[in-house]
Amino acid sequence: MRVQARTKALFWSYGKDWALVFIVLAAFTYIDSLEPYHRQFSVKDVTIQHPFAKKETVPIWLCFVLAFILPGAIMGCIAIFHRRSYTDLHNSLLGLFLAQALVLIVTDSIKITVGRPRPDFLDRCFEIYDKAAAGTPVGILVDPDNMLSASTLCTRTELLKDGFKSFPSGHSSFSFGGLGYLSLYLAGKLHLFDERGHIYKSIVVLAPLILAALIAISRVDNYRHHWQDVTVGAIIGTIFAIFAYRQYYPSLGAKKSANPFAPRSIEHLLPTSILSGVGGRRDEHAAQQEAFLDDSGSGPLVGTSLDTIHITSNGDSDNHDNNNNNNHTNDHHKYGNHTTSTFNQPR
């Protein structure tokens, strides 16, 4: 009965989070279908005279795989096979979905309202590099007298809508949103900021960010975006990656940075039915609540899988008497210990 009550409570608690994430994604789908603002331009602007690349280095489907499927798979494998924690699996995936949903809707909203022409805009507009289609030579293009040009002058329209979506870069924001989130996840599991300076940890943590940077750079190389577009896109992705990660995980500087925050419905998770005696019930309940506090005792932390409650001590023998040590030993035996490894032991 307790397991059923716990499952139901968690479902209703986090079901609303998942529902909101998918509502945001649905809103993004609608916004993406809108016509962007058609900003005026000059045909003499050399920054929008680059050729339209028919083949992209990182197409949309590949960006989705690298910045969403890959981080989700890596975090899922760590949570299932290494951490053996349903809480870690759930929190990591929910945080990833939240980060990318926010990235998509914010990035696309800015794209639609700004309407900046892409570097290959004139080729989209006049086919200036397509000799087979008798494209318009750049030399004969002129703006109206004392005026800038408008999209109504374009002789090519099928690529025009996407041509006004240069700022900011969606590939960049999506890449840094997903791979940046993965980098934070790995940094927490490896206790990157344990003040011991392990080079291999830095390499593992920075690898996803390097991949995200390469994806962003490819957009400049393909003349899909200006450098300002990818820079702002990277900033947007990084901000939402950090925001989403801190919703479900502690600071990277915390001793328990490897552990996700405890499930919200603690009252349904604590095995109070096995407590005996009024005094014992009060003492053990207090010990269990303490297990959900961070190092300063100021807020809920974790250290559990969804199946069991782990009671841990800081191991400071100078501050605990023998009776307390015995109680902690019994708690470890009763509720289980964490697996000892680089990914989950404080340094």
FENKAMO-V660453 format. One record per backbone hydrogen bond with DSSP energy under -0.5 kcal/mol. NH is the residue of the N-H (numbers start at 1). CO is the residue of the C=O. Records with the same first field share a line. If there is no record, write none. Layout:
BEGIN
NH=CO / CO
END
This chain:
BEGIN
5=1
6=2
7=3
8=4
9=5
10=6
11=7
12=8
13=9
14=10
15=11
16=12
18=14
19=15
20=16
21=17
22=18
23=19
24=20
25=21
26=22
27=23
28=24
29=25
30=26
31=27
32=28
33=29 / 30
34=31
37=112
39=37 / 115
41=149
45=42
46=44
48=45
49=46
50=119
53=51 / 222
54=52
63=59
64=60
65=61
66=62
67=63
68=64
69=64
70=65
72=68
73=69
74=70
75=71
76=72
77=73
78=74
79=75
80=76
81=77
82=77 / 78
83=78
84=79
85=79
89=85
90=86
91=87
92=88
93=89
94=90
95=91
96=92
97=93
98=94
99=95
100=96
101=97
102=98
103=99
104=100
105=101
106=102
107=103
108=104
109=105
110=106
111=107
112=108
113=109
114=110
115=111
118=163
120=223
121=118
122=48
123=50
124=120
125=121
126=122
127=123
130=127
131=129
133=130
134=131
135=130
136=126
140=137
141=138
147=144
149=41
153=150
154=151
155=125
156=125
160=157
161=157
163=159
164=160 / 161
165=162
166=116
169=229
170=168
173=169
174=170
175=171
176=172
177=173
178=174
179=175
180=175 / 176
181=177
182=178
183=179
184=180
185=181
186=182
187=183
188=184
189=185
190=186
191=187 / 188
192=187
193=252
194=191 / 192
199=197
202=198
203=199
204=200
205=201
206=202
207=203
208=204
209=205
210=206
211=207
212=208
213=209
214=210
215=211
216=212
217=213
218=214
219=215 / 216
220=216 / 217
221=217
222=218
223=220
224=219
225=219
230=226
231=227
232=228
233=229
234=230
235=231
236=232
237=233
238=234
239=235
240=236
241=237
242=238
243=239
244=240
245=241
246=242
247=243 / 244
248=244 / 245
249=245
250=259
254=251
257=254
259=256
261=248
262=301
266=264
268=265
269=266
270=266
272=270
274=271
275=272
281=277
282=278
283=279
284=280
285=281
286=282
287=283
288=284
289=285
290=286
291=287
292=288 / 289
293=290
294=299
297=294
301=292
305=308
310=308
311=309
312=310
317=315
319=316
320=317
325=321
326=322
327=323
328=324
329=325
330=326
331=327
332=328
333=329
334=330
335=331
336=332
341=339
344=341
345=341
346=344
END
